[in-house]
Amino acid sequence: MGAGHAHKLYRRGNSPVHALPPHTKLAAVLAFVVVVVSTPREAVWAFALYAVLLAAVAASARIPAGFLLRRLLIEIPFVAFAFLMPFVVPGEQTELLGISVSVPGLWGAWNVLAKGTLGVAASVLLAATTELRELLLGLQRLRLPPLLVQIASFMIRYGDVITDEMRRMSIARRSRGFEAKGVRHWGVLAKSAGALFIRSYERGERVHLAMVSRGYAGSMPVIDEVTATPAQWARAAALPAAALVICLLGWTLR
């Protein structure tokens, strides 16, 4: 799959979490998210324990709390949606800080915030301890459809190329005195977007022809065969296993 591509979420390190094979971490995060989503929303204490588990993983991976919290800002749109739920969801009303809100809406907002935040935090920890190339190899090892893995691989490879092309087009517009200041400039921006799409499509065709001329037949060769020992699987399974125990207690004690 070629050379690795660094990304802003990745934090280089030599921790036990970094050392785990990527497919074990992918499976662990997926299982953890499934368990969290399956937890009854009334078990508030269970979500607090999930947060403690993630904090323990972050400490083991030597990921600073500030680094993790800044990356959690990506869920702000979902937070805004959750804050609206107590006011738009019908049902029994109650007073909160002098404001009449819906009880089902409050529970719905808590459900979205708690489960969404934990899922995003687990994903951020995965990205912070695993390079993009390793993630692709992990998906390949987990037998994800090869076509999807190839699409993700090409997206990562050429995302920066397309971004650079867009930057050059922006510089060309500014060098000609153009500045987008209002609705009347949207036509120029739309034409630029169309030109970028055409250039990207043509570049993709050229890349495909070059690959075919070099023997590409629909599948990429596996350069590194990533394997995991039973001990590594056991370490990766510790997080979802502990979460499963908490989830079962949450259903039992509700």
Secondary structure, DSSP 8 states (H G I E B T S, - for coil): --S----TT-----SHHHHS-HHHHHHHHHHHHHHHHHS-TT-HHHHHHHHHHHHHHHHHTT--HHHHHHHGGGGHHHHHHHHHHHHHS-S-EEEETTEEEEHHHHHHHHHHHHHHHHHHHHHHHHHHHS-HHHHHHHHHHTT--HHHHHHHHHHHHHHHHHHHHHHHHHHHHHHTT----SGGGHHHHHHHHHHHHHHHHHHHHHHHHHHHHTT--SS----------HHHHHHHHHHHHHHHHHHHHHHHH-
